[in-house]
Amino acid sequence: MRYSTALARIAVLSTALWCLGAPLTSAKTRHAASSNNPDPHPVILSSLPGTNLDHEARQLNAADLADAAKHDDQPVVLVASAPLSSDKTDMALFVQLQSARLCGSAGCSTSVYLRHKGGWKLVLDSVSGAISVLSSRHNGMNDLLIDKNDRWTWNGTIYQDGAPAAAPQKAAPKKTEDAPKKKLLRG
């Protein structure tokens, strides 16, 4: 139990330092919070019971938690926060509910909320895979990378898949040799 408590404290401290713009360092790697760094900044989800982030996440997901309780399920609530622009008010809350009932074959889904007018607005719903904040931006907000290969961009209101699937192309009709045409004589 001591190990998990220490790990949770490290995650909280790392998130707080990252949000304040302090570089995070370790013996082998260095991840700077600067937007000039092109490397993705992974969002580290942690169980942080009793914190403000946990309280907010539980309120935002109250319906899912109540439904889980009806089925004798107690999901683990994982949270993280990260700035999504240079404006300090653009703080995001990442929430993932984990339980056998709520997670499927693609894993558990994460929702992203953005602080908006004193509350939280859902800006990306139910994505599966690891999430990273990129330094590239659209409409003033950082892009998000989902599962290492799926870029999501800000359209001014919500995040949308940045690489929409190309419309399927219709196959060109096959050329066939025309049968000799009969000449009609008119009399």
C-alpha positions in Angstrom: 0.0 0.0 0.0 2.9 2.4 0.7 4.2 1.9 -2.8 0.9 2.9 -4.5 0.5 5.9 -2.2 4.0 7.1 -3.1 3.3 6.5 -6.8 0.1 8.5 -6.6 2.0 11.4 -4.9 4.7 11.3 -7.6 2.0 11.4 -10.3 0.2 14.4 -8.6 3.5 16.2 -8.2 4.6 15.5 -11.7 1.2 16.7 -13.1 1.4 19.8 -10.9 4.9 20.6 -12.1 4.0 20.0 -15.7 1.0 22.3 -15.4 3.2 25.0 -14.0 5.6 24.7 -16.9 8.5 23.1 -14.9 10.5 20.5 -16.8 10.1 16.9 -15.7 13.4 15.0 -15.6 14.6 11.6 -14.9 18.0 9.8 -15.2 17.3 8.7 -18.8 14.8 11.0 -20.3 13.8 14.6 -20.2 10.3 15.8 -21.0 9.9 19.6 -21.0 6.5 21.2 -20.7 7.5 23.9 -23.2 5.3 24.2 -26.2 8.5 24.5 -28.3 9.2 20.8 -27.6 7.8 18.7 -30.5 7.7 15.5 -28.4 4.3 14.4 -27.2 3.5 14.8 -23.5 1.8 11.7 -22.2 -1.2 12.1 -20.0 -0.6 9.9 -17.0 -3.9 8.8 -15.5 -3.9 8.0 -11.7 -6.3 7.1 -9.0 -6.3 10.1 -6.7 -9.1 9.5 -4.2 -10.1 12.6 -2.2 -8.5 15.1 -4.5 -10.4 17.9 -6.3 -9.7 16.2 -9.6 -11.3 13.0 -8.3 -14.3 14.9 -6.9 -14.9 16.7 -10.2 -14.5 13.5 -12.2 -17.0 11.6 -10.0 -19.5 14.5 -10.4 -19.1 14.5 -14.2 -19.5 10.7 -14.4 -22.2 10.4 -11.7 -24.6 8.6 -14.0 -22.1 6.0 -15.1 -21.0 5.4 -11.5 -24.6 5.1 -10.3 -25.4 2.6 -13.0 -22.3 0.6 -12.1 -23.4 0.6 -8.4 -26.8 -0.8 -9.4 -24.8 -3.8 -10.9 -22.6 -4.2 -7.8 -19.7 -2.7 -9.7 -17.2 -0.2 -8.2 -15.1 1.3 -11.0 -11.7 2.7 -10.3 -11.7 6.4 -11.3 -8.5 7.5 -12.9 -7.8 11.2 -13.5 -5.2 13.6 -14.9 -5.1 17.3 -15.9 -3.0 19.2 -18.4 -3.1 22.6 -20.0 -4.3 22.5 -23.6 -3.1 26.0 -24.6 -0.9 28.8 -23.4 -4.0 30.2 -21.7 -3.9 28.9 -18.1 -7.7 28.7 -18.1 -7.7 26.1 -20.8 -7.1 23.3 -18.3 -8.3 19.8 -19.3 -9.6 17.0 -17.1 -9.0 13.5 -18.4 -11.2 10.8 -16.8 -11.2 7.1 -17.2 -13.6 4.7 -15.4 -12.1 1.2 -15.1 -14.0 -1.9 -14.4 -14.7 -5.2 -16.1 -18.2 -4.0 -17.0 -17.2 -0.6 -18.4 -14.1 -1.7 -20.4 -14.3 -3.6 -23.6 -11.9 -5.4 -25.9 -10.4 -2.1 -26.9 -9.6 -1.3 -23.3 -11.1 1.4 -21.1 -12.3 4.7 -22.7 -11.2 8.1 -21.6 -13.2 11.3 -21.8 -11.7 14.8 -21.9 -13.4 17.8 -20.3 -12.3 21.5 -20.7 -12.8 24.1 -17.9 -15.5 26.3 -19.3 -17.4 29.2 -17.6 -16.8 27.9 -14.1 -17.8 24.3 -15.1 -16.6 21.5 -17.3 -17.5 20.9 -20.9 -17.1 17.5 -22.6 -14.8 18.1 -25.6 -13.7 14.5 -26.4 -15.8 11.5 -25.5 -14.8 7.9 -25.0 -11.5 7.3 -26.8 -9.5 4.2 -26.2 -5.7 4.2 -26.0 -2.9 6.2 -24.4 -3.3 10.0 -24.8 -0.6 12.5 -25.3 -0.7 16.3 -25.6 1.2 17.5 -28.7 2.9 20.9 -29.2 1.1 21.3 -32.6 -2.1 23.4 -32.4 -5.3 24.0 -34.2 -7.5 27.0 -33.4 -5.3 27.9 -30.4 -5.5 24.5 -28.7 -2.9 21.7 -28.6 -3.6 18.6 -30.7 -4.1 15.3 -28.9 -2.5 12.0 -29.9 -4.5 8.9 -29.2 -2.8 5.5 -29.2 0.4 6.8 -30.9 -1.2 7.3 -34.4 -4.5 9.0 -34.2 -4.3 12.8 -34.1 -7.3 14.8 -32.8 -7.5 18.5 -33.5 -9.6 21.4 -31.9 -12.3 22.7 -34.3 -13.1 25.7 -32.0 -15.7 23.7 -30.0 -14.6 20.1 -29.6 -11.8 17.8 -30.6 -12.3 15.9 -33.8 -10.4 13.3 -35.6 -7.7 15.2 -37.4 -7.3 12.7 -40.2 -10.8 12.0 -41.6 -11.0 8.9 -43.6 -10.9 9.5 -47.3 -14.2 9.0 -49.1 -14.2 5.7 -50.9 -13.5 6.1 -54.6 -15.8 4.6 -57.1 -14.2 2.1 -59.3 -13.9 3.2 -62.9 -16.2 1.2 -65.1 -14.4 -1.6 -66.9 -13.8 -1.1 -70.6 -15.2 -3.8 -72.6 -14.9 -4.3 -76.3 -18.0 -3.1 -78.0 -19.8 -5.6 -80.1 -20.0 -4.5 -83.7 -22.9 -2.2 -84.1 -25.6 -3.0 -86.6 -26.3 -0.3 -89.1 -29.9 0.5 -89.5 -31.1 1.5 -92.8 -34.0 3.7 -93.1 -36.1 3.6 -96.1 
